[in-house]
């Protein structure tokens, strides 16, 4: 199991852009968010015991060494995008040139 080295908060700015703030430890997040518990059921064992903050969804793993928290509106939007069915890739077939196109 990889040690979590980056603690990330993803929010949305006033212009609609995603804002990503990275921290070296969860202690830095405690300066702006209230801890309301600890994670005790994550399937990523490295996240068990990670803080749960009021007004943030998480913790959730992102890659091997990042713990991610999202603002509720970001979580909702990204989850909806993720859940949308992917459009099937269209396969185009090339047809062999016909005699008419070869001659003229």
C-alpha positions in Angstrom: 0.0 0.0 0.0 1.3 3.4 -1.0 1.6 6.1 1.7 -0.7 9.1 1.0 1.5 12.1 0.5 -0.8 14.7 -1.0 -4.2 15.9 0.5 -6.2 17.5 -2.3 -9.4 19.6 -2.1 -11.3 20.2 -5.3 -13.9 23.1 -5.4 -15.4 25.3 -8.1 -14.5 28.9 -8.6 -16.9 31.7 -9.3 -16.1 31.4 -13.0 -17.1 27.8 -13.0 -13.5 26.4 -13.2 -12.4 23.6 -11.0 -10.0 24.8 -8.3 -7.5 22.3 -6.9 -5.6 22.9 -3.7 -2.9 20.5 -2.6 -1.6 20.1 0.9 1.2 18.1 2.5 -0.9 16.9 5.4 -4.5 17.0 6.6 -3.4 19.3 9.4 -3.3 22.2 6.9 -6.9 21.5 5.9 -8.0 21.8 9.6 -7.2 25.5 9.4 -10.3 26.0 7.1 -12.5 23.0 7.7 -14.0 21.4 10.8 -13.2 17.7 11.2 -16.3 15.8 12.1 -15.0 12.2 12.2 -12.6 9.7 10.7 -13.1 7.3 7.8 -13.5 3.8 9.1 -14.9 1.9 6.1 -12.9 2.8 3.0 -11.9 -0.1 0.8 -8.5 1.7 0.4 -7.0 0.7 3.7 -4.6 3.6 3.6 -7.7 5.9 3.9 -9.0 4.3 7.1 -8.5 6.8 9.9 -8.3 9.7 7.5 -10.3 12.8 8.6 -13.8 13.5 7.5 -14.5 17.2 7.1 -17.7 19.2 7.3 -18.8 20.5 3.9 -16.5 18.2 1.9 -17.1 14.8 0.3 -14.3 12.3 1.0 -11.8 11.0 1.7 -11.4 9.2 -1.6 -8.3 7.8 -3.3 -6.9 9.5 -6.4 -4.0 7.6 -7.8 -1.6 5.9 -5.4 -0.5 8.8 -3.1 -3.3 11.4 -3.2 -6.3 11.7 -0.8 -9.1 13.7 -2.5 -11.9 15.7 -1.0 -14.5 17.5 -3.1 -17.1 20.2 -2.6 -20.6 18.7 -2.8 -21.4 20.5 -6.0 -18.2 19.2 -7.7 -18.9 15.7 -6.4 -22.4 15.7 -7.8 -21.4 17.1 -11.2 -18.4 14.8 -11.7 -20.4 11.8 -10.6 -23.1 12.6 -13.2 -20.5 12.9 -15.9 -18.9 9.7 -14.9 -22.2 7.9 -14.9 -23.3 9.0 -18.4 -23.3 6.2 -20.9 -20.4 6.4 -23.2 -21.3 6.7 -26.9 -20.2 3.7 -28.8 -17.2 4.2 -31.1 -18.3 4.1 -34.7 -16.3 1.8 -36.9 -15.9 2.9 -40.5 -15.2 0.4 -43.1 -13.3 1.3 -46.2 -14.7 -0.1 -49.3 -12.6 -1.3 -52.2 -12.7 1.1 -55.1 -15.2 0.0 -57.8 -14.2 -0.4 -61.4 -16.0 2.7 -62.4 -14.0 4.9 -60.1 -10.7 3.2 -61.2 -11.4 3.8 -64.9 -12.6 7.3 -64.8 
